[in-house]
């Protein structure tokens, strides 16, 4: 469990198309090996400490002939942003993915100060 020590709580959110490989024959659509898409996200303003990130797929478009395989998660979480990472593997063919994200965490306050 993550404890939030501040009385000032911030929530930032968004929705981002990670790729659209069907249109241009990209690797997620044509590949057969493990494939990865990494999309950087910047928060609208910095958090005080790295926030908790919630991700969900808000749209997916996959080939119906092959198995649907995917892994969606957040990496490199900082006070300024994070990376949305989507991976697929084997014979899965993914045309498009859109991910919804939400960041919840402490915000800086004008009352915050450090002696040294």
C-alpha positions in Angstrom: 0.0 0.0 0.0 1.2 3.5 -0.8 0.6 6.1 1.9 0.2 9.7 0.8 1.6 12.0 3.4 0.3 15.3 1.9 -3.1 16.9 2.3 -2.7 18.1 -1.3 -3.6 15.2 -3.7 -3.3 15.5 -7.5 -4.9 13.4 -10.2 -3.8 13.7 -13.8 -5.2 11.6 -16.6 -5.2 11.1 -20.4 -5.9 8.8 -23.3 -3.1 8.0 -25.9 -2.9 6.0 -29.1 0.3 4.0 -28.7 0.6 2.9 -32.3 -1.4 2.3 -35.5 0.6 -0.3 -37.3 -2.1 -1.6 -39.6 -2.0 1.7 -41.7 1.7 1.5 -42.4 2.5 -2.2 -42.1 4.4 -1.6 -38.8 6.0 -4.4 -36.7 3.1 -4.9 -34.3 0.9 -5.9 -37.3 3.4 -7.8 -39.5 5.9 -9.2 -36.9 6.0 -12.7 -35.4 8.6 -12.2 -32.6 8.3 -10.3 -29.4 7.5 -6.7 -30.1 7.4 -3.6 -27.8 5.9 -0.1 -28.1 7.1 2.6 -25.6 5.2 5.9 -25.3 6.4 8.7 -23.0 3.8 10.6 -21.1 4.4 14.0 -19.4 2.2 15.1 -16.5 0.5 18.5 -16.8 2.5 19.6 -13.7 5.0 17.8 -11.5 4.0 15.7 -8.5 5.9 15.9 -5.2 6.8 12.2 -5.3 6.4 9.6 -8.1 2.6 8.9 -8.3 0.7 5.7 -8.6 -0.2 5.0 -12.2 -3.3 3.1 -13.4 -3.5 1.9 -17.0 -6.2 0.3 -19.1 -6.7 -0.4 -22.8 -9.4 2.0 -24.0 -9.3 0.6 -27.6 -7.7 -2.4 -29.2 -7.8 -3.7 -32.7 -6.3 -7.1 -33.3 -6.3 -9.8 -36.0 -9.1 -12.4 -35.4 -7.1 -15.3 -36.9 -4.2 -15.2 -34.3 -4.3 -15.3 -30.5 -4.6 -12.0 -28.7 -1.6 -11.5 -26.5 -0.6 -8.3 -24.8 1.1 -6.8 -21.8 0.4 -3.2 -20.8 2.3 -1.5 -18.0 4.0 1.7 -16.8 7.7 2.0 -16.5 10.2 4.8 -15.5 7.7 6.6 -13.3 9.0 10.0 -12.1 7.4 13.2 -10.7 7.3 14.5 -14.3 6.0 11.5 -16.3 6.3 7.9 -17.2 6.4 5.5 -20.1 3.4 3.4 -21.3 4.8 0.0 -22.5 2.8 -2.4 -24.6 4.3 -5.8 -25.6 3.0 -8.6 -27.7 4.7 -11.8 -28.8 4.5 -15.0 -30.9 2.0 -14.8 -33.9 -0.2 -12.1 -32.4 -1.1 -9.3 -34.8 -2.0 -6.0 -33.3 -3.2 -3.2 -35.5 -3.9 -0.4 -32.9 -3.9 0.1 -29.2 -5.1 3.2 -27.2 -4.4 3.3 -23.5 -6.1 5.4 -20.8 -4.0 6.4 -17.9 -4.5 8.0 -14.5 -1.8 9.3 -12.1 -2.6 9.8 -8.4 -0.2 11.2 -5.9 1.1 14.0 -3.7 1.5 17.5 -5.0 4.0 20.0 -3.8 2.8 22.7 -1.4 4.1 26.2 -0.7 4.4 25.0 2.9 7.0 22.4 1.8 10.5 23.5 2.8 13.8 21.9 3.7 16.5 23.2 6.1 19.4 21.7 4.2 
